[in-house]
Amino acid sequence: MDKYKELIRRIFATEEIRKKIVFSLIILLAYRFLAAIPVTGIPANAIKELFAGSNFGDLLSTVSGGVLETASIAAIGLSPYINASIILQILGTVIPKLEELGQEGPEGRRVISMYTRLLTVPLAIMQSFVIYSTLRGFGLVGQLGTLQLVTMIATLTAGSVIVMWFAELVSESGIGGGSSFLIFLGIVAGIPGTLTNNLRIMDTFQKVVLFVVTILLVASVVYVSEAERKVRVQYSRRVRVGGAMDSFIPIKLTQFGVMPVIFAVSLLSFPQLIGKFLLSRDLSDKVINIIDKVMGLLENPYFSNILTFVLIIAFSFYYLTVVFKTDELAENLQKQGGFIPGIRPGKKTSEYLRAIAFRLATVGALFLAFISILPNILIYLNLMTVTIITGTGLLILVSVVLDIRREVSSMIVVRDYSRYL
């Protein structure tokens, strides 16, 4: 207990951490306030009724930050922003200019961020119109006049842009990553209601099973997220200072973090939203039947779980190449006079690190993908009746908490070192 008291004392004794925490809390309050303002033209429960009993509703709610069902001005949340990021990252693999921008350091990333913001706006407009048209097609909202429709779309788009701005502010001046932090808040906000409703219909044995499974899942996610391999690095005598000891390059099992999960969920939700929209339109019976079959396939729990599993693995390996650049790491290591024992500096070092990273990523990606669908598997096997949170939601929650802990710990270490300089 004293250990945790000391940690809390050190956290609030560090001015930088205090400022970041206060700033994040302000953004939290602003975000929840935004999520409480209703949008004109859409009844409060309309979106909730549209996605009732649908896996798709859970997916879209996750990427929107948990505010989709409230029919507020922040209803579509981060979904357009995340989709814009996915589109640009995919385009970066086929458009050389975008790929070059990503390799130009902070300035290149700033330009890509600007492109992401610009692309977010038309995607938000499209998603707002699709949601309205789908609701109207299913008879959940009435016909709006031109001015009312434009106002509603503009309001939802503005809400999405504001949420995007909140996410970037948190990334720059708050605690943790902006997008994952806001999604984290949305998931946490929904847990009390879900937990209360589920506990009412569960017997004692089911409650015990739910509690044990949740604890085991959280513990396993924490363990794997923190697991790493340390690659030993030695430095030549001429760059050592005072006989400095050898150091290590830590390579995590989940070097790519939780972004593959968020990207996979976002990518799964987008075609289903378009499918809902098309089903609400006056199309030919043949087209409707085709769309209905595709939607049925996407809603099929077995197929959707397999697709989620595959997408998370694919995005994990893709994102690994984005966040862990072995060529740059090997080059910087060589410039500093460092080398891995038994491995030649330069290209061989890069290949060695890449091989290790991909082996670890294989285990990490399989774990993330498995945990994301495990609660559903347990329900299908009748080992559980309900869950407090989806597998993807659990991964996001634990990963965000661990990221915040690591960030706070590093700031405390920097503060302690600076006292002796």
C-alpha positions in Angstrom: 0.0 0.0 0.0 2.8 2.4 0.9 4.3 1.7 -2.6 1.2 3.0 -4.3 0.9 6.0 -2.0 4.5 6.9 -2.9 3.8 6.5 -6.6 0.7 8.8 -6.3 2.8 11.3 -4.4 5.5 11.3 -7.0 3.0 11.7 -9.8 1.4 14.8 -8.3 4.8 16.1 -7.3 5.8 16.2 -11.0 4.4 19.4 -12.5 4.5 18.1 -16.1 2.4 15.1 -15.1 -0.1 17.2 -13.2 -0.6 19.5 -16.2 -1.1 16.5 -18.5 -3.6 14.9 -16.2 -5.6 18.1 -15.7 -5.6 18.7 -19.4 -6.8 15.2 -20.1 -9.6 15.5 -17.6 -10.7 18.8 -19.2 -10.9 17.0 -22.6 -12.8 14.2 -20.9 -15.4 16.5 -19.6 -15.7 18.4 -22.9 -16.0 15.1 -24.8 -18.8 13.8 -22.5 -20.5 17.1 -22.6 -20.5 17.0 -26.4 -21.8 13.4 -26.3 -24.8 14.6 -24.2 -26.0 17.3 -26.8 -28.7 15.8 -29.0 -28.6 16.3 -32.8 -31.8 17.7 -34.3 -33.7 15.5 -36.6 -32.8 12.1 -35.1 -34.8 10.7 -32.1 -32.7 9.7 -29.1 -33.2 5.9 -29.5 -33.3 5.7 -33.3 -29.7 4.6 -33.9 -29.9 2.2 -30.9 -32.9 0.6 -32.4 -31.3 0.3 -35.9 -28.3 -1.7 -34.5 -30.2 -3.6 -31.8 -28.9 -7.2 -31.5 -26.3 -6.7 -34.2 -22.6 -7.4 -33.9 -22.1 -4.5 -36.4 -23.6 -2.1 -33.8 -21.0 -3.1 -31.3 -18.2 -2.6 -33.8 -19.4 0.8 -34.9 -20.0 1.9 -31.3 -16.4 0.9 -30.5 -14.7 3.0 -33.2 -17.1 5.9 -32.6 -15.9 6.1 -29.0 -19.0 4.6 -27.4 -21.2 7.5 -28.3 -23.0 6.3 -31.4 -26.1 5.1 -29.7 -26.7 8.4 -28.0 -27.7 10.2 -31.2 -25.6 13.2 -30.1 -23.6 15.7 -32.2 -20.6 13.4 -31.4 -22.4 10.3 -32.6 -20.1 9.3 -35.4 -17.1 10.2 -33.3 -13.7 9.1 -34.4 -14.9 6.6 -37.1 -14.2 9.0 -40.1 -10.8 10.0 -38.7 -9.7 6.4 -38.2 -11.0 5.4 -41.7 -9.1 8.4 -43.1 -5.9 7.2 -41.4 -6.4 3.6 -42.8 -7.0 4.9 -46.3 -3.9 7.1 -46.3 -1.7 4.3 -44.9 -3.0 2.0 -47.6 -2.4 4.6 -50.3 1.1 5.1 -48.9 1.9 1.6 -50.1 1.0 2.3 -53.7 1.7 6.1 -54.0 5.5 6.7 -53.8 5.0 10.4 -52.8 3.0 9.5 -49.7 5.6 6.8 -48.8 8.4 9.4 -49.1 6.4 11.8 -46.9 6.2 9.2 -44.2 10.0 8.8 -44.3 10.8 12.6 -44.0 10.5 12.7 -40.3 8.4 15.2 -38.3 7.7 17.5 -41.3 6.5 14.6 -43.4 4.3 13.3 -40.6 2.8 16.8 -40.2 1.8 16.8 -43.9 0.2 13.4 -43.6 -1.7 14.5 -40.5 -3.0 17.4 -42.5 -4.1 15.1 -45.3 -5.8 12.9 -42.7 -7.8 15.8 -41.3 -8.8 17.0 -44.8 -10.0 13.5 -45.7 -11.9 13.1 -42.4 -14.4 15.9 -43.4 -15.8 14.3 -46.6 -15.9 10.9 -44.9 -17.8 12.4 -42.0 -20.3 14.1 -44.4 -20.8 10.8 -46.2 -21.2 8.8 -43.0 -23.7 11.3 -41.6 -25.8 11.2 -44.8 -25.6 7.3 -44.8 -26.8 7.1 -41.2 -29.7 9.5 -41.9 -30.8 7.7 -45.1 -30.6 4.3 -43.4 -32.7 5.5 -40.5 -35.2 7.0 -42.8 -35.3 3.8 -45.0 -36.1 1.7 -42.0 -38.8 4.2 -40.8 -36.9 5.3 -37.7 -36.9 9.0 -38.6 -39.2 11.2 -40.7 -38.5 13.1 -43.9 -36.4 16.2 -43.3 -36.5 19.3 -45.3 -33.4 20.4 -47.3 -32.3 22.9 -44.6 -32.9 20.5 -41.8 -31.0 17.8 -43.5 -28.0 20.1 -44.3 -28.1 21.3 -40.7 -28.1 17.7 -39.3 -25.2 16.6 -41.6 -23.2 19.8 -40.8 -23.8 19.2 -37.1 -22.7 15.6 -37.1 -19.7 16.5 -39.3 -18.7 19.3 -37.0 -19.0 17.0 -34.0 -16.7 14.5 -35.6 -14.1 17.2 -36.4 -14.3 18.4 -32.8 -13.7 14.9 -31.5 -10.8 14.5 -33.9 -9.4 17.8 -32.6 -9.8 16.5 -29.0 -7.9 13.4 -29.9 -5.0 15.4 -31.4 -4.9 17.7 -28.4 -4.7 14.7 -26.0 -1.8 13.2 -28.1 0.1 16.6 -28.0 -0.6 17.8 -24.4 -2.4 15.0 -22.5 -1.8 11.5 -21.3 -1.7 8.6 -23.7 -2.6 8.4 -27.4 -5.5 10.7 -28.4 -7.7 8.3 -30.5 -7.2 5.3 -28.2 -7.8 7.5 -25.1 -11.2 8.7 -26.4 -12.3 5.2 -27.5 -11.1 4.1 -24.0 -13.4 6.7 -22.4 -16.4 5.6 -24.4 -15.9 1.9 -23.5 -15.5 2.7 -19.8 -18.6 4.9 -19.8 -20.6 1.9 -21.1 -19.4 -0.7 -18.6 -21.5 0.3 -15.5 -24.8 0.0 -17.4 -23.8 -3.2 -19.2 -22.5 -4.8 -15.9 -25.7 -3.8 -14.0 -28.0 -5.2 -16.7 -26.1 -8.5 -17.0 -25.7 -9.2 -13.3 -29.5 -9.0 -12.9 -30.1 -12.0 -15.2 -27.1 -14.1 -14.1 -27.1 -16.8 -11.3 -24.2 -17.1 -8.8 -22.3 -19.6 -10.8 -22.4 -17.5 -14.0 -21.3 -14.5 -12.0 -18.3 -16.4 -10.7 -17.4 -17.7 -14.2 -17.6 -14.2 -15.6 -15.4 -12.8 -12.8 -12.8 -15.5 -13.2 -12.7 -15.3 -17.0 -12.4 -11.5 -16.9 -9.5 -11.6 -14.4 -7.7 -14.2 -16.4 -8.1 -12.3 -19.7 -6.9 -9.0 -18.1 -3.9 -10.7 -16.6 -3.0 -12.5 -19.8 -3.3 -9.2 -21.8 -1.1 -7.4 -19.3 1.5 -10.2 -19.3 1.8 -10.4 -23.1 1.7 -6.6 -23.6 4.6 -6.2 -21.2 6.6 -9.2 -22.5 9.7 -8.3 -24.5 13.0 -9.6 -25.7 16.1 -7.7 -25.0 18.7 -7.7 -27.7 22.2 -7.1 -26.3 24.1 -4.2 -27.7 27.8 -3.5 -27.2 29.7 -0.3 -27.8 33.3 0.2 -28.9 35.7 1.4 -26.3 36.1 4.8 -27.9 32.5 5.7 -27.4 32.2 4.4 -23.9 32.1 7.0 -21.1 33.6 5.8 -17.8 33.4 2.2 -18.8 29.7 2.3 -19.5 27.9 -1.1 -19.4 26.4 -2.8 -22.4 22.8 -1.8 -23.2 19.8 -3.6 -24.8 17.3 -3.0 -27.5 13.8 -4.0 -26.1 11.5 -5.6 -28.7 8.0 -6.3 -27.5 5.7 -9.1 -28.4 3.1 -6.4 -29.2 5.4 -3.8 -30.7 2.5 -2.5 -32.8 0.3 -1.7 -29.8 -3.5 -1.8 -30.0 -3.9 0.1 -33.3 -4.3 -3.1 -35.3 -7.4 -3.9 -33.3 -8.8 -0.5 -33.8 -8.1 -0.5 -37.5 -9.6 -4.0 -37.9 -12.8 -3.0 -36.1 -13.1 0.2 -38.1 -12.5 -1.6 -41.4 -15.2 -4.2 -40.6 -17.8 -1.6 -39.6 -17.5 0.5 -42.8 -18.9 -2.0 -45.4 -21.7 -3.0 -43.0 -22.7 0.6 -42.7 -22.8 0.9 -46.5 -24.8 -2.3 -46.7 -27.4 -1.1 -44.2 -27.7 2.1 -46.3 -28.2 0.2 -49.6 -30.8 -2.1 -48.0 -32.8 0.9 -47.1 -32.9 2.1 -50.7 -35.5 1.3 -53.4 -33.3 -1.1 -55.4 -34.2 -4.1 -57.6 -35.0 -7.4 -55.8 -32.0 -9.0 -57.4 -29.6 -6.3 -56.0 -31.3 -6.4 -52.6 -30.9 -10.2 -52.4 -27.2 -9.9 -53.2 -26.7 -7.2 -50.6 -28.8 -9.1 -48.1 -26.6 -12.3 -48.6 -23.4 -10.2 -48.2 -24.8 -8.6 -45.0 -25.9 -11.9 -43.7 -22.4 -13.3 -44.2 -20.8 -10.3 -42.4 -23.3 -10.7 -39.6 -22.7 -14.4 -39.3 -20.8 -14.8 -36.0 -18.5 -17.5 -37.3 -17.5 -15.6 -40.5 -17.2 -12.2 -38.7 -14.9 -13.7 -36.0 -12.7 -15.4 -38.6 -12.5 -12.1 -40.6 -11.7 -10.1 -37.4 -9.0 -12.7 -36.6 -7.4 -12.4 -40.0 -7.6 -8.5 -40.2 -6.0 -8.1 -36.8 -3.1 -10.3 -37.8 -2.7 -8.5 -41.2 -2.8 -5.0 -39.6 -0.4 -6.1 -36.9 2.3 -7.0 -39.4 1.6 -3.9 -41.4 1.7 -1.6 -38.4 4.9 -3.3 -37.2 6.7 -2.0 -40.4 5.4 1.5 -39.6 6.4 1.8 -36.0 9.6 -0.4 -35.9 12.0 0.7 -38.7 14.9 -1.6 -38.4 16.9 0.2 -41.1 16.9 3.4 -39.2 17.6 1.6 -35.9 20.6 -0.2 -37.4 22.0 3.0 -39.0 21.7 5.0 -35.7 23.3 2.1 -33.8 26.3 2.1 -36.2 26.7 5.9 -36.0 26.9 5.6 -32.2 29.5 2.9 -32.4 27.2 0.2 -31.2 26.8 -3.4 -32.5 25.1 -6.6 -31.7 27.6 -9.3 -30.8 28.1 -11.8 -33.6 26.1 -9.6 -36.1 27.8 -7.3 -38.7 26.8 -3.6 -38.4 24.5 -2.1 -41.0 22.3 -4.3 -43.3 23.0 -7.5 -41.4 21.9 -5.9 -38.1 18.7 -4.6 -39.7 17.9 -8.0 -41.1 18.6 -9.6 -37.7 16.4 -7.2 -35.8 13.6 -7.5 -38.5 13.7 -11.3 -38.1 13.4 -11.1 -34.3 10.6 -8.5 -34.5 8.6 -10.6 -37.0 8.9 -13.8 -35.0 7.7 -11.9 -31.8 5.0 -10.2 -33.8 3.7 -13.5 -35.0 3.0 -14.6 -31.4 1.7 -11.1 -30.4 -0.6 -10.8 -33.4 -2.0 -14.3 -32.9 -2.6 -13.5 -29.2 -4.4 -10.2 -30.0 -6.6 -11.8 -32.6 -7.4 -14.7 -30.3 -8.3 -12.5 -27.3 -10.5 -10.3 -29.5 -12.8 -13.2 -30.4 -12.4 -15.4 -27.2 -15.5 -14.0 -25.4 -17.6 -14.8 -28.4 -16.2 -18.3 -28.5 -17.0 -18.9 -24.9 -20.5 -17.8 -25.5 -20.9 -20.1 -28.5 -19.6 -23.0 -26.4 -22.2 -22.1 -23.7 -19.3 -21.6 -21.2 -20.6 -18.0 -20.7 -23.9 -16.4 -21.3 -22.9 -12.8 -21.5 -19.8 -10.6 -21.3 -19.2 -7.3 -19.6 -17.1 -6.1 -22.6 -16.1 -7.4 -26.0 -12.7 -8.9 -26.6 -11.6 -5.9 -28.7 -12.9 -3.5 -26.0 -10.8 -5.4 -23.4 -7.7 -5.2 -25.5 -8.2 -1.4 -26.0 -8.8 -0.8 -22.3 -5.8 -2.7 -21.0 -3.5 -1.4 -23.7 -4.4 2.3 -23.0 -4.0 1.8 -19.2 -0.5 0.3 -19.8 0.5 3.0 -22.2 -0.5 5.7 -19.7 1.4 3.9 -16.9 4.5 3.7 -19.1 4.3 7.3 -20.1 3.8 8.4 -16.5 6.7 6.2 -15.3 9.1 7.6 -17.9 8.2 11.2 -16.9 8.9 10.4 -13.3 12.3 8.9 -14.2 13.2 11.9 -16.3 12.2 14.2 -13.3 14.3 12.1 -10.9 17.3 12.3 -13.2 17.0 16.0 -13.8 17.3 16.7 -10.0 20.9 15.5 -10.2 21.9 17.4 -13.3 
